[in-house]
Amino acid sequence: MSEVKAYGAADSEADLKQMSIERREVKPRDVKIKITYCGVCHSDIHTVRNDWGNSMYPAVPGHEIIGEVLEVGSEVTDFKVGQTVGVGCMVDSCRECEPCKHDLEQFCEKGMVGTYNGKDKHLGGHTFGGYSEEIIVDHYYVLSVPENLDTKAVAPLLCAGITTFSPLNHWKVGKGDKVGVIGLGGLGHMGIKFAHAMGAHVVMITTSPEKAEDAKRLGADEVLISKDEDAMKKHRGSFDFLLNTVPVAHDINPYLQLLKIDSTMCMVGAIEPLPDVHGGNLIMGRKNVAGSLIGGIKETQEMLDFCGEHDVVSDIELIDINTINEAYERVVNGDVKYRFVIDMESLRNAN
């Protein structure tokens, strides 16, 4: 084992601060990665503050990891020292259940192992994430990063990117489809970029008129203000697919009325109970409400390759690790366009 510098929280009430954590020795199937950038996800905040009631401490978050390969195990042939790679939301799964066999490791029946706050089968205890100098990961869960992309802006693709790409890909969004992206934030801005790159007619659906200009800059063809009843009526029954990225409980009935017959609204933001859904909004049109998590490893690599082909990355604000607690407050207040990314050299340089 080796000790590396990290940033984490001792308990749910504590600020994040510098600490030391242990990493395992490189095993035959492992890749050792020097972390260069790590994105900041709202899930990091939920975990640090134990909002979901399952946090383990000390908590070292970070599952949007970009780095450089430092060492590979004796059985690893798909990565080489010096290569730029990524690690997303999971670092292990059983690889034996039906979901795993079908490249859906995120739905592993035995439970995927999260990059942080997961069960560490190697060292015992729980996993520590990307707010650290280095990480060691089984090569199966390591991803290749296209060389033409801005690596710091690639980091959020490993969570926000795949969270929005996966449902668009699963429901086969493409040219000629009218797609609505509900909510313009870390997820929503990626939903617009992906749907646009897939050739869809993209409508940004928001409660905030002031977001219209930015939505169009990101690739939206139209902006629909959901508080405008007349505008909502004009779009009723016209959408092939809705990607709902709103991160809190909200009334989804008005959005269901926008869908065509046999069309779907997919929820990717609100992991909590929703207000009552009127059955008529589903029955009258055979409409669907679905949910989606991240993607499996194969699909995540497909997403990165798609981004390389279409030059898609996240809009980011680069920060030093010593400002992470202020960044958390800004995320909670919606004060970022659209994802924070930590320059991990600031951790290596910290005293």
VEXROKE-284041 format. One record per residue (C-alpha): residue in one letter; x, y, z. Coordinates in nm, 2 decimals. Layout:
PT;a;X;Y;Z
...
This chain:
PT;m;0.00;0.00;0.00
PT;s;0.10;0.36;-0.04
PT;e;-0.02;0.69;0.11
PT;v;-0.14;0.97;-0.12
PT;k;-0.27;1.32;-0.05
PT;a;-0.65;1.37;-0.08
PT;y;-0.93;1.60;0.01
PT;g;-1.22;1.47;0.21
PT;a;-1.47;1.52;0.50
PT;a;-1.44;1.36;0.84
PT;d;-1.82;1.36;0.89
PT;s;-2.14;1.51;0.75
PT;e;-2.09;1.84;0.93
PT;a;-1.73;1.89;0.83
PT;d;-1.57;2.09;0.56
PT;l;-1.35;1.91;0.32
PT;k;-0.98;1.94;0.40
PT;q;-0.65;1.78;0.31
PT;m;-0.59;1.43;0.45
PT;s;-0.39;1.11;0.36
PT;i;-0.55;0.80;0.23
PT;e;-0.41;0.46;0.13
PT;r;-0.41;0.31;-0.22
PT;r;-0.35;-0.06;-0.29
PT;e;-0.04;-0.19;-0.47
PT;v;-0.08;-0.24;-0.85
PT;k;-0.22;-0.59;-0.92
PT;p;-0.19;-0.77;-1.26
PT;r;-0.51;-0.63;-1.40
PT;d;-0.47;-0.28;-1.25
PT;v;-0.39;0.06;-1.39
PT;k;-0.23;0.32;-1.17
PT;i;-0.34;0.68;-1.27
PT;k;-0.20;1.02;-1.18
PT;i;-0.51;1.23;-1.15
PT;t;-0.48;1.56;-1.34
PT;y;-0.84;1.68;-1.33
PT;c;-1.15;1.58;-1.13
PT;g;-1.50;1.71;-1.19
PT;v;-1.73;1.82;-0.91
PT;c;-2.07;1.65;-0.92
PT;h;-2.37;1.73;-0.70
PT;s;-2.36;1.36;-0.59
PT;d;-2.02;1.45;-0.43
PT;i;-2.21;1.70;-0.21
PT;h;-2.49;1.47;-0.13
PT;t;-2.24;1.21;-0.02
PT;v;-2.02;1.44;0.19
PT;r;-2.33;1.58;0.36
PT;n;-2.49;1.23;0.40
PT;d;-2.81;1.35;0.22
PT;w;-2.89;1.00;0.11
PT;g;-2.82;0.84;0.45
PT;n;-2.56;0.59;0.34
PT;s;-2.23;0.79;0.35
PT;m;-1.91;0.64;0.50
PT;y;-1.64;0.85;0.65
PT;p;-1.39;0.98;0.58
PT;a;-1.56;1.06;0.25
PT;v;-1.33;1.14;-0.04
PT;p;-1.55;1.22;-0.34
PT;g;-1.48;1.25;-0.71
PT;h;-1.61;1.03;-0.99
PT;e;-1.52;1.24;-1.29
PT;i;-1.16;1.16;-1.32
PT;i;-0.91;1.24;-1.59
PT;g;-0.55;1.14;-1.55
PT;e;-0.22;1.00;-1.69
PT;v;-0.13;0.63;-1.67
PT;l;0.17;0.58;-1.44
PT;e;0.19;0.20;-1.43
PT;v;0.00;-0.10;-1.56
PT;g;-0.03;-0.45;-1.43
PT;s;0.14;-0.75;-1.59
PT;e;-0.18;-0.86;-1.76
PT;v;-0.29;-0.52;-1.90
PT;t;-0.25;-0.47;-2.27
PT;d;-0.51;-0.21;-2.35
PT;f;-0.34;0.09;-2.18
PT;k;0.01;0.22;-2.17
PT;v;0.22;0.44;-1.95
PT;g;0.17;0.81;-2.03
PT;q;-0.18;0.76;-2.19
PT;t;-0.46;1.00;-2.10
PT;v;-0.75;0.80;-1.95
PT;g;-1.07;0.85;-1.75
PT;v;-1.25;0.68;-1.46
PT;g;-1.62;0.74;-1.41
PT;c;-1.87;0.65;-1.14
PT;m;-1.78;0.29;-1.09
PT;v;-1.47;0.08;-1.04
PT;d;-1.61;-0.27;-1.01
PT;s;-1.91;-0.50;-1.05
PT;c;-1.96;-0.87;-1.04
PT;r;-1.93;-0.92;-1.42
PT;e;-2.14;-1.24;-1.39
PT;c;-2.50;-1.13;-1.36
PT;e;-2.72;-1.07;-1.66
PT;p;-2.69;-0.69;-1.66
PT;c;-2.31;-0.72;-1.64
PT;k;-2.30;-0.97;-1.92
PT;h;-2.50;-0.73;-2.14
PT;d;-2.27;-0.43;-2.07
PT;l;-2.50;-0.28;-1.81
PT;e;-2.26;-0.29;-1.51
PT;q;-2.44;0.02;-1.37
PT;f;-2.73;-0.21;-1.29
PT;c;-2.52;-0.50;-1.15
PT;e;-2.75;-0.73;-0.95
PT;k;-2.49;-0.75;-0.67
PT;g;-2.44;-0.38;-0.68
PT;m;-2.18;-0.19;-0.87
PT;v;-1.89;-0.06;-0.67
PT;g;-1.89;0.32;-0.67
PT;t;-1.56;0.51;-0.73
PT;y;-1.62;0.65;-0.38
PT;n;-1.84;0.54;-0.09
PT;g;-1.84;0.18;-0.23
PT;k;-1.72;-0.15;-0.08
PT;d;-1.34;-0.18;-0.13
PT;k;-1.28;-0.56;-0.17
PT;h;-0.90;-0.51;-0.19
PT;l;-0.83;-0.30;0.13
PT;g;-1.15;-0.34;0.31
PT;g;-1.36;-0.05;0.42
PT;h;-1.48;0.18;0.15
PT;t;-1.35;0.33;-0.18
PT;f;-1.20;0.68;-0.21
PT;g;-1.26;0.89;-0.52
PT;g;-1.08;1.14;-0.74
PT;y;-1.02;1.43;-0.50
PT;s;-0.67;1.27;-0.46
PT;e;-0.33;1.25;-0.62
PT;e;-0.36;0.90;-0.76
PT;i;-0.61;0.61;-0.81
PT;i;-0.56;0.24;-0.89
PT;v;-0.84;0.08;-1.09
PT;d;-0.90;-0.25;-1.26
PT;h;-0.83;-0.19;-1.63
PT;y;-1.18;-0.30;-1.73
PT;y;-1.32;0.02;-1.57
PT;v;-1.07;0.26;-1.73
PT;l;-1.16;0.46;-2.03
PT;s;-0.97;0.59;-2.33
PT;v;-0.99;0.97;-2.38
PT;p;-0.98;1.10;-2.74
PT;e;-0.66;1.30;-2.80
PT;n;-0.84;1.59;-2.97
PT;l;-1.05;1.69;-2.67
PT;d;-0.96;1.95;-2.40
PT;t;-0.89;1.70;-2.11
PT;k;-1.00;1.93;-1.83
PT;a;-1.34;1.98;-2.00
PT;v;-1.37;1.60;-2.06
PT;a;-1.39;1.53;-1.68
PT;p;-1.76;1.59;-1.64
PT;l;-1.84;1.37;-1.93
PT;l;-1.77;1.08;-1.70
PT;c;-2.09;1.15;-1.50
PT;a;-2.29;1.44;-1.64
PT;g;-2.20;1.34;-1.99
PT;i;-2.29;0.97;-1.97
PT;t;-2.60;1.04;-1.76
PT;t;-2.75;1.24;-2.05
PT;f;-2.60;1.05;-2.34
PT;s;-2.72;0.71;-2.23
PT;p;-3.10;0.78;-2.24
PT;l;-3.06;0.98;-2.57
PT;n;-2.87;0.68;-2.71
PT;h;-3.11;0.42;-2.56
PT;w;-3.42;0.58;-2.71
PT;k;-3.24;0.63;-3.04
PT;v;-3.27;1.01;-3.07
PT;g;-3.16;1.12;-3.41
PT;k;-3.22;1.34;-3.71
PT;g;-3.58;1.45;-3.75
PT;d;-3.67;1.40;-3.38
PT;k;-3.80;1.68;-3.17
PT;v;-3.63;1.66;-2.83
PT;g;-3.70;1.86;-2.52
PT;v;-3.44;1.91;-2.26
PT;i;-3.60;2.02;-1.93
PT;g;-3.38;2.22;-1.70
PT;l;-3.05;2.40;-1.79
PT;g;-2.78;2.30;-1.55
PT;g;-2.49;2.06;-1.53
PT;l;-2.70;1.78;-1.69
PT;g;-2.92;2.00;-1.91
PT;h;-2.63;2.17;-2.09
PT;m;-2.49;1.83;-2.18
PT;g;-2.83;1.71;-2.29
PT;i;-2.86;2.00;-2.53
PT;k;-2.51;1.94;-2.67
PT;f;-2.57;1.57;-2.73
PT;a;-2.91;1.60;-2.88
PT;h;-2.79;1.87;-3.11
PT;a;-2.49;1.66;-3.22
PT;m;-2.72;1.36;-3.28
PT;g;-2.91;1.58;-3.53
PT;a;-3.23;1.64;-3.34
PT;h;-3.44;1.95;-3.33
PT;v;-3.36;2.06;-2.97
PT;v;-3.60;2.26;-2.75
PT;m;-3.47;2.39;-2.42
PT;i;-3.76;2.38;-2.17
PT;t;-3.70;2.61;-1.87
PT;t;-3.88;2.83;-1.62
PT;s;-3.62;3.10;-1.66
PT;p;-3.64;3.33;-1.97
PT;e;-3.29;3.46;-1.89
PT;k;-3.14;3.12;-1.98
PT;a;-3.26;3.14;-2.35
PT;e;-2.95;3.30;-2.49
PT;d;-2.72;3.05;-2.33
PT;a;-2.94;2.76;-2.43
PT;k;-2.91;2.86;-2.80
PT;r;-2.54;2.91;-2.77
PT;l;-2.52;2.55;-2.65
PT;g;-2.72;2.42;-2.95
PT;a;-3.09;2.46;-2.87
PT;d;-3.30;2.55;-3.17
PT;e;-3.58;2.69;-2.96
PT;v;-3.65;2.78;-2.60
PT;l;-3.99;2.70;-2.44
PT;i;-4.08;2.88;-2.12
PT;s;-4.28;2.63;-1.92
PT;k;-4.46;2.90;-1.72
PT;d;-4.60;3.04;-2.05
PT;e;-4.93;2.85;-2.08
PT;d;-5.00;2.96;-2.43
PT;a;-4.65;2.85;-2.55
PT;m;-4.70;2.51;-2.37
PT;k;-5.03;2.46;-2.55
PT;k;-4.87;2.53;-2.89
PT;h;-4.61;2.26;-2.83
PT;r;-4.86;2.00;-2.69
PT;g;-4.84;1.66;-2.84
PT;s;-4.53;1.74;-3.05
PT;f;-4.22;1.59;-2.88
PT;d;-4.07;1.26;-2.97
PT;f;-3.86;1.25;-2.65
PT;l;-3.81;1.46;-2.33
PT;l;-3.50;1.45;-2.12
PT;n;-3.59;1.57;-1.77
PT;t;-3.28;1.69;-1.58
PT;v;-3.45;1.89;-1.30
PT;p;-3.27;1.78;-0.98
PT;v;-3.56;1.83;-0.74
PT;a;-3.92;1.71;-0.70
PT;h;-4.15;1.89;-0.94
PT;d;-4.48;1.85;-1.12
PT;i;-4.42;1.65;-1.44
PT;n;-4.78;1.66;-1.56
PT;p;-4.74;1.97;-1.78
PT;y;-4.45;1.81;-1.95
PT;l;-4.63;1.48;-2.02
PT;q;-4.88;1.68;-2.22
PT;l;-4.60;1.78;-2.46
PT;l;-4.53;1.42;-2.57
PT;k;-4.65;1.26;-2.89
PT;i;-4.84;0.92;-2.88
PT;d;-4.61;0.64;-2.76
PT;s;-4.33;0.88;-2.66
PT;t;-4.12;0.89;-2.35
PT;m;-4.00;1.14;-2.08
PT;c;-3.69;1.01;-1.91
PT;m;-3.60;1.13;-1.56
PT;v;-3.23;1.17;-1.48
PT;g;-3.22;1.44;-1.22
PT;a;-3.47;1.40;-0.94
PT;i;-3.38;1.10;-0.71
PT;e;-3.67;1.15;-0.48
PT;p;-4.05;1.12;-0.46
PT;l;-4.24;1.32;-0.72
PT;p;-4.58;1.48;-0.69
PT;d;-4.88;1.28;-0.81
PT;v;-4.89;1.19;-1.18
PT;h;-5.23;1.22;-1.34
PT;g;-5.31;0.88;-1.50
PT;g;-5.48;1.05;-1.79
PT;n;-5.16;1.21;-1.90
PT;l;-5.02;0.86;-1.95
PT;i;-5.33;0.68;-2.08
PT;m;-5.43;0.94;-2.33
PT;g;-5.15;0.88;-2.57
PT;r;-4.99;0.56;-2.43
PT;k;-4.70;0.77;-2.30
PT;n;-4.41;0.66;-2.08
PT;v;-4.22;0.80;-1.79
PT;a;-3.89;0.63;-1.75
PT;g;-3.56;0.67;-1.56
PT;s;-3.20;0.63;-1.65
PT;l;-2.88;0.61;-1.44
PT;i;-2.53;0.63;-1.60
PT;g;-2.42;0.39;-1.88
PT;g;-2.21;0.08;-1.87
PT;i;-1.84;0.08;-1.95
PT;k;-1.90;0.00;-2.32
PT;e;-2.15;0.28;-2.36
PT;t;-1.94;0.52;-2.17
PT;q;-1.65;0.46;-2.41
PT;e;-1.89;0.50;-2.70
PT;m;-1.99;0.83;-2.56
PT;l;-1.63;0.95;-2.53
PT;d;-1.57;0.84;-2.89
PT;f;-1.88;1.03;-3.00
PT;c;-1.75;1.34;-2.82
PT;g;-1.42;1.30;-3.00
PT;e;-1.59;1.28;-3.33
PT;h;-1.83;1.57;-3.27
PT;d;-1.60;1.78;-3.05
PT;v;-1.83;1.78;-2.75
PT;v;-1.71;1.87;-2.40
PT;s;-1.85;2.03;-2.09
PT;d;-1.86;2.40;-2.02
PT;i;-1.64;2.42;-1.71
PT;e;-1.49;2.65;-1.45
PT;l;-1.15;2.53;-1.34
PT;i;-1.07;2.57;-0.96
PT;d;-0.80;2.49;-0.71
PT;i;-0.87;2.22;-0.45
PT;n;-0.85;2.47;-0.16
PT;t;-1.16;2.64;-0.29
PT;i;-1.37;2.33;-0.29
PT;n;-1.59;2.42;0.00
PT;e;-1.69;2.75;-0.16
PT;a;-1.75;2.56;-0.48
PT;y;-1.99;2.33;-0.31
PT;e;-2.20;2.63;-0.19
PT;r;-2.20;2.77;-0.54
PT;v;-2.32;2.44;-0.68
PT;v;-2.60;2.43;-0.43
PT;n;-2.70;2.78;-0.53
PT;g;-2.68;2.71;-0.90
PT;d;-2.39;2.95;-0.94
PT;v;-2.18;2.77;-1.20
PT;k;-2.18;2.74;-1.58
PT;y;-2.19;2.45;-1.59
PT;r;-1.95;2.22;-1.40
PT;f;-1.66;2.28;-1.17
PT;v;-1.34;2.09;-1.24
PT;i;-1.05;2.07;-0.99
PT;d;-0.70;2.12;-1.12
PT;m;-0.54;1.84;-0.92
PT;e;-0.19;1.99;-0.95
PT;s;-0.32;2.23;-0.68
PT;l;-0.34;1.93;-0.44
PT;r;0.01;1.81;-0.53
PT;n;0.14;2.16;-0.47
PT;a;-0.04;2.19;-0.13
PT;n;0.17;2.18;0.19
